[in-house]
Amino acid sequence: MRRLSLTARLAFAFGLVAAIVFGGAGAYLYRAMATQVIERDDAELLRKAVRVHNELMEQGAGASADWREAGSVVTGNDEYALIVRAASGTVLVAANTGKDGPPVLASQAPDAPFGPESIRTWATRQGYPVRGVQALVRTGAGAPALTFTLYQTAISRTTLLRVYRARLLLTALFGTLAVAGLGYLALRAGMAPLRRIATGASSVTVRRLELPVDPAQLPPELAELAAALQQMMDRLRDGFERLSQFSADLAHDFRTPIGNLLGQSQVALASERSADEYQALLASNIEEYERLARMIENMLFLARAENARVAVKPATLDLARELGALSDYFEGLAEARGVAIAVEGGGQVRADPLLLRRAVSNLVANAIRFTPAGQAVVMAAASGPSGSSIEVRNPGAGIAPEHLPKLFDRFFRADPARANSGESSGVGLAIVKSIMDLHNGRVAVRSEPGGMTVFTLFFPA
């Protein structure tokens, strides 16, 4: 089943709102019209009742009473009817009465004034409403009271209101359809920029990550959408570029150990070798295998961290002890490069021991690699109410300011020529960031060209 478009849904909503508004307005107008017409007819009915009452009293006061004079009150209007009865029930006057006579009604007292409360209502067999008045009239002292019944059959009023109601319904119907139709056209015209954005987005490819729509020519709301889409495409382009660069770097890094393994093995098999030479070859191959294993392990760790599949087992650790152990571990590498390692501060931290050591080890290994001989790498720890922090500081050439925002991005290398690619795969700092994300912490860096570079790991309390 085909779903309705947003334009059609909004047009339907406009039509529904219009139907409610027109229906409410029509009901109000019809009610007001009906009330006004009924009030007008009631006023006329009461005025005629007063005239009939006065005519009967005047006739009763004369020498010879002619009750038919009262019938002139309803002459000329077939909707009004009059019946005058004597005290015995004899009909004295019957003007404009048809087959439907009035029902038995309670008579109003002779001296009671005529008002809206005097009116009684009923209906004919055809369903027309009838409103009437029945009252007693004293025609003289000691004379028996007469009874008159004056009523109006509202045929013209019913017809008028029926026609008026039909016109209101037609007006509401056509008004609703007009609002829905015009709303659909207006919405379709208003949605044209959105369709241009959709058409432009469908033409985006990996090679052409640009939205062919100028945000300046769009309404403000859609301009924000177009700008957000373009920013998303810029991020995708940057990710594709870094992924392509990483693929090239990874191919280069894998090619070197594999080339070494292949070349050494081919040379060894080209002629007879001694046991010592084969043993040296195996030892060299093991080093290359370990290098490949580290690359693969790093990539698997990043993939698992991306999907939150790394199990974090936090424990309370002594920072001075952990940093001291790492200092001992890197002492040999540092001495080989003529670099010293110092540990400052202490405290406690709540973290996974293995992940903490891996994050700090990546930072220390980088610091040793880029620290000039004769200088020192400092690991400093501190604890406070908000959490614990670890700093790894080293002097050196520093990091260019334009590289700092992307330093922890996966696959990013500040050196496009892949300098030291044999020592670094370009994912060490991305691993550090992933580890800190798993601990709900953060990693930061500040660096001065030709000065001190400081990496800070913060673990919240």
JOZILIN-V418621 format. One record per backbone hydrogen bond with DSSP energy under -1.0 kcal/mol. CO is the residue of the C=O (numbers start at 1). NH is the residue of the N-H. Records with the same first field share a line. If there is no record, write none. Layout:
# JOZILIN-V418621
CO = NH, NH
This chain:
# JOZILIN-V418621
5 = 9
6 = 10
7 = 11
8 = 12
9 = 13
10 = 14
11 = 15
12 = 16
13 = 17
14 = 18
15 = 19
16 = 20
17 = 21
18 = 22
19 = 23
20 = 24
21 = 25
22 = 26
23 = 27
24 = 28
25 = 29
26 = 30
27 = 31
28 = 32
29 = 33
30 = 34
31 = 35
32 = 36
33 = 37
34 = 38
35 = 39
36 = 40
37 = 41
38 = 42
39 = 43
40 = 44
41 = 45
42 = 46
43 = 47
44 = 48
45 = 49
46 = 50
47 = 51
48 = 52
49 = 53
50 = 54
51 = 55
52 = 56
53 = 57
54 = 58
55 = 59
56 = 60
57 = 61
66 = 69
67 = 70
68 = 71
69 = 72
70 = 73
71 = 74
74 = 77
77 = 80
79 = 153
81 = 151
82 = 95
83 = 149
84 = 92, 93
85 = 147
86 = 89
90 = 86
93 = 84
95 = 82
99 = 101
108 = 136
109 = 112
115 = 118
116 = 119
120 = 132
122 = 130
124 = 127
128 = 124
129 = 154
130 = 122
131 = 152
132 = 120
133 = 150
134 = 108
135 = 148
137 = 146
140 = 143
146 = 137
147 = 85
148 = 135
149 = 83
150 = 133
151 = 81
152 = 131
153 = 155
154 = 158
155 = 159
156 = 160
157 = 161
158 = 162
159 = 163
160 = 164
161 = 165
162 = 166
163 = 167
164 = 168
165 = 169
166 = 170
167 = 171
168 = 172
169 = 173
170 = 174
171 = 175
172 = 176
173 = 177
174 = 178
175 = 179
176 = 180
177 = 181
178 = 182
179 = 183
180 = 184
181 = 185
182 = 186
183 = 187
184 = 188
185 = 189
186 = 190
187 = 191
191 = 195
192 = 196
193 = 197
194 = 198
195 = 199
196 = 200
197 = 201
198 = 202
201 = 204
208 = 205, 210
211 = 213
214 = 217
215 = 218
219 = 223
220 = 224
221 = 225
222 = 226
223 = 227
224 = 228
225 = 229
226 = 230
227 = 231
228 = 232
229 = 233
230 = 234
231 = 235
232 = 236
233 = 237
234 = 238
235 = 239
236 = 240
237 = 241
238 = 242
239 = 243
240 = 244
241 = 245
242 = 246
243 = 247
244 = 248
245 = 249
246 = 250
247 = 251
248 = 252
249 = 253
250 = 254
251 = 255
252 = 256
253 = 257
254 = 258
255 = 259
256 = 260
257 = 261
258 = 262
259 = 263
260 = 264
261 = 265
262 = 266
263 = 267
264 = 268
265 = 269
274 = 278
275 = 279
276 = 280
277 = 281
278 = 282
279 = 283
280 = 284
281 = 285
282 = 286
283 = 287
284 = 288
285 = 289
286 = 290
287 = 291
288 = 292
289 = 293
290 = 294
291 = 295
292 = 296
293 = 297
294 = 298
295 = 299
296 = 300
297 = 301
298 = 302
299 = 303
300 = 304
301 = 305
302 = 306
303 = 307
304 = 309
305 = 308
315 = 351
317 = 349
318 = 322
319 = 323
320 = 324
321 = 325
322 = 326
323 = 327
324 = 328
325 = 329
326 = 330
330 = 334
331 = 335
332 = 336
333 = 337
334 = 339
338 = 374
340 = 377
342 = 379
344 = 381
347 = 319
349 = 317
351 = 315
352 = 356
353 = 357
354 = 358
355 = 359
356 = 360
357 = 361
358 = 362
359 = 363
360 = 364
361 = 365
362 = 366
363 = 367
364 = 368
365 = 369
366 = 370
372 = 375
375 = 340
377 = 342
378 = 393
379 = 344
380 = 391
382 = 389
386 = 461
387 = 384
388 = 459
389 = 382
390 = 457
391 = 380
392 = 455
393 = 378
394 = 453
397 = 450
400 = 403
404 = 407
406 = 409
409 = 412
415 = 418
418 = 421
420 = 423, 424
427 = 431
428 = 432
429 = 433
430 = 434
431 = 435
432 = 436
433 = 437
434 = 438
435 = 439
436 = 441
437 = 440
442 = 458
444 = 456
446 = 454
448 = 451
451 = 396
452 = 448
453 = 394
454 = 446
455 = 392
456 = 444
457 = 390
458 = 442
459 = 388
